[in-house]
Amino acid sequence: VESRKREFHAARACARQAMEMLDEPSVAIPAASDRSPIWPAHLIGSISHCSSFCIATVARKGETCDAIGVDVEPAEDLPSDLLDTICSPRERAALEDQPADQCLLAARILFSAKEAVYKCQYPLTGEILEFLDIEITLSERCFQASFQRDVGPFSRGSILEGRIAFAHGCIVTGVTVPVAEGPHA
């Protein structure tokens, strides 16, 4: 679809700009057969895009973090028919504690956080996660992601700390695996 191609190219342009901000050469970021970005060997990064916004983050491997993941989603309610697919019983209970008019927006934030965690862990593990493999606890502008099963270096109960922001009518979530620290329980 033409609109997805434009989003893909805009996000890759953001990635090249991010590399330039690190005084790194601006090189193409091809997609692997699984559609994940192929970064230069000494860099890590993450890319996300939706119809109105794209974002890329890049860092030197091992300098501040070992992995990074970002996601951007429209700041709109998550369709309610996706709740059972995306949310664990504990997450559903936490959503029910939200004001009724904010419940489905909080669910979209939860979805975005899970996407960011997926993008962060995938280069380290090569594992495709299901939504219920990660459980998210939301707090103001932050989240904790708890692994619900062993995945590569992440044991069940390992936690990654993430951040939440709002920009240009979108939800932006990000998470890292700190260098040398790795996941912790």
N, C-alpha and C positions, 0 to 999 in steps of 0.2 A: 504494500500500500504506500502510495506516495508520501502521505503525511508521516508515516513511521520512518521512511527513508530520510526525510528532512530532520526529524528528531534525532536519528542515529548520527547524521553528519554534524548537526549542531553540537551534540554531546561530545563527539570526537574533537571538534574545534575547541571546545572548553578544555578538554584534556590536554591538547597541545598548548593552550594558553597557560594552564597550570604548570606544565613542564617548563615553559619559559620563565615563569615566576620563580622557579627553583634554579634558574640559570642552566637548565638542561636543554639540549637540542630538541626542537619541536619535530618529532617524528610521527609517522602514521601509527595508529593503534588499531591493528587489524583485529578481527573477531576470530576466535577459535571455532572449531566445528560445533561446540556446545554454545556458541554465541558469547562467551565470556571474552573480555578484552585481553589481548596479549601485550603486556607491558615490556619495555626494555628490561633486561635481566636485573639491573640495579635499582629499579623503581617498583613501587606498588601503587595501586590506585583503585578507584571505583568510579563508575559512571552511572548516571540515572537520568531519565527524561520522561516527560509526559507531554501532552499537547501544547502546554503554555510555558514550560520551564525546563531547562536542562542544567545539570550540575556535574562537575568532575572534581575529584580530589586526588592529589598525587603526593607521594613522599618518597624519600630515598629509603630503600629497604634496610631495616635494622637501625635506622637513625633515631626515630622516635617511636615507631611501631612496626610490628611484623605483618600486620594486615589491617585493611581499612575497608569499610563498606558504607555507602550512602544510598539513600533512596529518596525519591520525590514523588509525591502523589497529590492530586487535586485536593484542596481542603474542603472536601464534600463528604457527606454521609456515605458510609459503606453500605452497599445493598444488604438488607437484612437477611436475604436468603444465603449469604456467604458466611454468616456468623458461625454456624455449626462446623463448617469446613476449616475456618481460620482459628477459632477460639477454643481453648481448653475449657473445661467446666469452671476452673478457678478464674480464668480470664472473663468468662461470661458473668460470673457472680460479681466481679469487680466492675464490669460495665453496668450491671443493674444498679450499682450504687451511684452511678452518675445521674445528673438531672436528665430527665427523659429526652429533652431536646438536644442533649449533647452526647448521648449514648453511642449513636452510630458514627459521629465524628471521632469519638474516642476509639471506636473500633477501627476506623481508617488509620488512625495514628498507630494503633497496635499492629495492623497489617504492614504499614510502612516500616516500623521497627523490625519486624520479622524479616522483611525483604533486605534491610540493611545488614542484619546479622548474617543472613544467607550469603550475601555478597562478600562479607568479611571473612567468613569461615571457609568458603569454597576454595580459594587458592591454596589454603593450608591443608585441606582434607580431601578435596576432590569429591566430596559427598553431596548428593542431592538430598536436601532435607524436606521433610513434610512440614506443614504449618504447626502440627502438634509436637514436633521435635524440639521446639523452642517455646518457652513460656515467658511472656512479657509482663513486667510490673511497671505501670506508668506512674510517674510523679511529675510535678510541674517542670516542664522543659527537659526532663531526664527520663530514662528508662533503664531497667535492669533486664537482661536477657539470660534466662536460666536454661541450660541444655537439659532436655528430658531423657536423653540417652547418650551413651558414649559415641563420640564422633571424632575420629583422629585424636589429636592431643587434648580434646575437650572431654572430660569425664562427665557423667551424669551429675548435675548440680553445679557444674562450672558456670560462672557468671561473667558476662561482659556488660560494661557500663556504656550507655549511649546517651545521645543528646537529641532534642527535638527543637525545631525552629519552624517559623512560619514566614514565608516570603512569596510575594507575587501571587497570592491566592493559592499557595501550595503548602503542603506539609513536607518538611525536610528532616530526615532522620540520619544520624551518623553514629558509627561505632568503630572502635579500634581494638586491636590486641596489642597492648603495650610491649615494647621491645624487652626481651629477656624475662619479663615478668610472666608472660603467657596467661592462660586462663587460670582463674582461681575459684575455689568453691566457697 
